[in-house]
Amino acid sequence: MEYVSTRGGAGAVDFEGALFSGYAPDGGLFMPQRIPSLDWDTLRRWSRLPYRELVKELCSLFITAELVPPSTLNGTSGDTGSSAIESVRGQKNMDIFVVLPKGFCTEIQELQMTTVIEDNVHVFAAHGNSDEIDEPIKELFADVDFARKYNLMSLNSVNWSRIMVQIAHHFYAYFQCAPSLDTTPLPMVEIVVPTGGGGNITAGCIAQKMGLPIQLVAVVNSNDIIHRTVQHGDFSLSESVKATLASAMDIQEPYNMERILWLLLGSDSRLTKMLMERFSVSKSLKLPEDLHRKLSETLRSCSASDEDIVRAMQRCWEENRYLLCPHSAVAAHYHYSQPNSVPRCCLAPASAAKFQDALLRAGLVPQLPPEITALRAMETRSTPLERGQDWAQALREQIEAMARRWAIAGQGVTQT
């Protein structure tokens, strides 16, 4: 399996090339050159597999090498930054640089990142939102020589491997919810996806294209660009990013929409590049009528306000004694407000324990695990990125300084 850029300006790479990268050199995102199509027998066989085996089978379609055997580790948080840190903290020959949006994540989310003080973990607290901190990352990856020299890779959903594993979530959810796989045609299942940057909903679109009979619903908070795009073909920014209870979804530029549009355009890199460059310049794009029709046939959508989130959290607790995080509550809001004629699964991306303010606003009592409570007493470390500062240059200098330290230690740099 080879991977190509959605914008067609970079050569094809193998899985390793897509894995150890971020944005493609032409500014696009890597996607598999071919989306595998699954038959009924394969789906039926996969339905009997435990989750780990299902992930292995799914990934084997996209990786032409031996899979790394799984290891049992302590559970991570469900957030990209802290999860990524947990996966590499203390490892040799690998440094991780995490940029968090100061003021746009909860106290506990921030502590989960800033209390990790291993030498290979570098946390930056940027005074900006998620869209703003994405810009210097794009700039670093656009400098192909720099990215290659320091072996830069991305661990968020810019990276194809993140999307690939999330595809398995949709298959697993389908097999848990489908009443039977002995009928023709196979039963439909609706999967409701809390959506910010669009990685998980992209994974669902790929699963759908592979032959999984799912109806996808992208549910957003008040930052509703994806909802407006699905409903009206209006892919354009609002005046500002709104701070909401579902803070990880406070995103106006969902970069994975580029992957979805590329899929719907039949892998037409030329047209994808033209549309995304038009959006990059004007921050506004009216989708062509045919493309909008395909998008609205592929996705349903909904937007949830903070009030909707609070009501969903309250109702879920009253009816099920289950504490929803505000992101999961965005999906639950859709469930409570829309009747369903087919089995429905709402994806829940994070633990409620990290969102105390949202729980208190809903009149609910947070249940804090001891490891969360302990964070407040721990030493913290982070580097501020102030407004007006050249964030890309600051990150560049830190990466270069890290490389010099490696060189002095005589170990070299193999991966960041």
N, C-alpha and C positions, 0 to 999 in steps of 0.2 A: 504494500500500500504506500503510495506517495501522496504528499500533501502540497497544495498550491495556495497561493495568496488569493483572497477574494478580489484583489485589484489587478491580478495577472501580470504584475511587473517584476516578480521574483521567480527564480527557477524552482522547479519541484524539489522537495526534500523528502527524506525518509522520516520515519517516526521519531528517531533520535534527533533529527534536525528540527522537527516541529516541537519536540519536548523541550530541548535546551534552547529556547528562544522566547521572545515575547511577540511584539508586533512583527510582521514580515518587513523586510527592508523597504518595500514600497509603501508602507503605511497601512497595508491591509492586514487581514487575519488569516491564519492558516486553516484550511479545511481539507478533508480527504478528497482526493481526486475523484473517487467513486464511492457512492453510498451503497453498502451491501443491501440486497433485498432478501428477506427471510420468508420461507414457505411455512405452511401450516404445521408440517411435521416438526420443524425446528422450534417453532413457538411452543408446541405441545411438550416437546422434550425439555425445553428451558423452564417451563412452568413447574417442573418437578425438582428443580435444582435449589439447593440452599443459596443464600445471597452471595457468599464468596465465590461459589462455583459459577453462578450466573455472571458476576462481574468478569471472571476469568474468560468465560466463553465469549462474552461481548467484546472484551478488549482484544481477544485473539483475532477478531475480524479486522482490527485496525493496526495491529502490531505484528510485524513479520519476524519477531525474535522471541526468545524464551521469556516468559513472564517471570518477574521477581516473585519468589515465594512470599506469602503474607506472613507478617509477624504481629503478635498481639501487643498493643501499646496501651497506655493510659488514654482514656477518652479525651477528645478535644472539644472546643467550645461551640463549634458550629459557625464561627466567624472566620473569614479568610485569614486575617492578620495573625490572630493568636493561634489558629490551627497550623498555619505555615510555620510559625515560630516553634511550636511544639514538635514539629516533624524534623527540625534540623538543629535545635539548640544543643550546643556542646559538641557538635559533629566536627571532625577534622576536615580540612580542605574545602570548606563550604561556609560562606558568609551570607547572611540574609539582611536585606535592607527593607524596612517596613515604614511606609509613610501613612500616618493616621490623620484624619481630618479633625483637628482640635475643635471641640465644642459640638461636633456632629456625631459623637458616639457617647454611650453612657459611661459613667464613672468606672463601672466594673469592666466593661469592654476595654477601656483605656488601661486600667490596671493590669489586665491580663497580658498586655503587651509590654508596658513600661516596667513591670517588676521582674522581667527576665533580663538578667545582667551578665549572661555568658558573653565571652569576648567575641563570639562570632555573630552576635545579634545586635543590630544597629537600628534603633527606633527613632523616627523623626516625627515630631508633632507640628503639623503644618496648619497655619491659621487660614484655612480655606475649606471648601467643601469637596466632596468626592470627585466631582467633575474637574475642579481646579487642580487637584493633586495628580490627576491622570495626565495632564499636559506635560510636566517635566519627564514623566516616565516615557511617554511617546517620543519626546525629543531625544532621550538617551538611546532608545532602540533605533531611532531614525539615523543615528550616527553609527553606520554599520561597522566601521573600523573599530570604534570604541567598544561597541557591544561584543564584537568578536574577540578583541584583545583581552577583555576582562570576563569573557564567558558569561555574559548576562542572560538570565532567563526570568520569566515572569511566573508567579504562582497563583495569580488570580485567573478569572475566566477568560482573559486574553489568551491564555495558554490552552491549546487544543486538548491536552490530557485531562484538564478539569472538566471540559465539556464531555469528553469520551466517557469518563466514569459516571457522570450524571445521567447519561443515556440509560445506564443500567438501572438507575432509580425508577425510571418510567416503566421499564419492563417489569421490575419487581413489584411496583405498585399495581400494575395491570394484573399480574398473576394473583396478587392477594385479593383483588376486588372482582375480577371476572367470575360470574356464577358458574361457568362451564366452558371448556374448550372443545366440547364434543358437538358443537352446533355449527351449521354453515348458513350464513357467514358467521365468523367469530363475533361474540358480543362486544359492544362498544362500552368503554369506560371513560368517564370524564375526569381529567386530572387538573386541579386548580393550583396554579403556581404563583406564589408571591414573587413579584418581579421588580428588580432594580436595574442592574447592569444587563440583564437578559440572558445570562449564561444557562440557567436551568430551563428556561422556556425554549432556548435554542436546542438544548439536548432533547427536549420533547418533540420539537419539529423534526429532528433527525430520526428519532425513534418512530415517529409517524411515517416518515418517508421510507423507513426500512420495512414497513408493513404492519406495525403495531396499531391495532384499531382503537385509537384514543382520540377523544375530543379535548383540546387544550384550551384552558382559560388563563390568560395573563391578568393578574390582579395587582394593581399598583396603589400607592398612597396618593396624596394630593399632588405629587410630582408625576403628572399623568401623561407624559409624552407618548408612551406606548399605547395607552388607552385611546388618545386622540388619533394616533396613527391608524390603529385598527378600525376605529369607528368612522373617521373622516378622511383618512389618507393624509393627515396633517402632521408631518414629522418636523416640528419646529419647537424651538425653546420658548419657555415662558420667560417672564422678566427676571425671575430669580428662583433659586432653589429654596423650597419651603422646608423649614425644620419641622419634622413630624415625630410622632411616637415611634414609628417604624424607621429608625434613623439610617439603617443600612440600605434602605431603599430610597434615600433622599438623593436621587440621581436624575439629572436632566438629559445627559448624553449617554444613553444605553448602547455602548459600543458593539454589543453582540447583535443589535439589529442589522448590522452590516452582513453578518453571517446568514440571518434569516432571509434578508432580501436577495442575497446571492443564491440561496437555495430556490427561492420562488422564481428567480430569473433564469432558472435552468443552468446555473453555473456560468452565467454571462459576466465575465470579469470586466469587460470593457464598459458595459452599462452600469455595473455596480460601482466601478471607479468614478464614472461621470457623476452619478447620483451622490456619492459620498463626498466628492470634492465640492460639488455644489452646496451641500449641507455645511461642509467645513468653512466655506467662505461666508455664506449668508446666515448660517444657523437656522435656516428655514428651508423646508422641502415639501412640495406637494407631490405625492406619489403619482406616477402615471396611472390612469384609470384601470388598466388591466392588472397592474401590479397590486393596486389597492384591493381589487376584487379577489385576487388570489390570497392576499393576506387575511382578509376578513373571512374567507372560506377556511383558512387554516387555523385561525385563532378567534376565540371570543375574548372579551375584555371587560374589566370593571375597575372603578376607582373607589377607594375607601378613604373617608375623612378620619381625623383623629376621633371624632365622636362615634363613627362607625366601628372603629377599632376597639374603643372602650366598651361599647355595647356588646360586641362579639366576645370579648374577654369575660365580661360579666355573665353572659348567657351560657358560655361553655362551662364556666365554673358551677353555675347553678344547676345545670342539667347533667354534667358529667364529673364534677369535682376534678377537673383537669385545668391546670394553669397554662394558658396560651401566652407565648411571647407576642408582642405587638405585630411582628411580621407574619406569624402564623395566623393571627387574628384577622389580618387583611384577607386571607383565603377563607377563613371561617365566615367573615362578613358576606362574601359572595354566596356561600352555602346557605346561610340563614335567609338571604334575601331572594334567592332564585330557586324555584322548584326544579327537581331533577327527575327525569324519566329513565335514566340509566344509572348504574352504580357510579359513585363519585368518590374521589380521593383528594383530600386537601394536603398539600405538602407543608411540613412544619420545619423551618430552617434553623431554629435556635432555641436555647433554653430560656424560660421565663425568668430564671433567677438573676439574669444580668440586667433586667429592665424594671428596677424597683419603682422608678417614678411612674411608669405606665401602670404597674400593678396597683400602686397606691391611688392613682387617679381613678382606677376602676373600683376602688374600695375593697381590694383584695390584699391578703397578707402574703408578702414574699416568703418563699421557703428557700433559705440560703444554705447551701451545702457548706461544710466547714472550710473547704479549700477556697471558696469564694470569700467568706468572712475574713480569712487570714490575709487576703491580698492587701487590706488597708494598713496592715502593720509592716508591710515589706518595703524594703528600699526600692526606689524607682530611678529610672535613668532614661532620658530621651534628649534629643537635640531639637531645639525649636527652629522652625522655618517661618520667618516673619513675612507679612505682606510687604511687597515692594522689593523683597530679596529675590535674586535669581535662583529659584529652587533647583533647576536642572544643573546649574553650575555648582551649587552647594553639594548636591548628591555626587556629581562628577568628582569633585575634590575629595570627598570622603572615600569614594571607591578607589581613587588613585592612592590615597594615603594608606588605605587598607592593603593595597597591593605592595606598597613599599615595605610595610611591616612584614608581610609574608616573605618578601625577597630578603630582608635583613635576617629573618629567622631561617633562611635557607630552605623554605618549603615550597615556594611558588604559589600561584593561584590557580585553582582548577575549576572553581564554580562559585558563582554568587547567586 
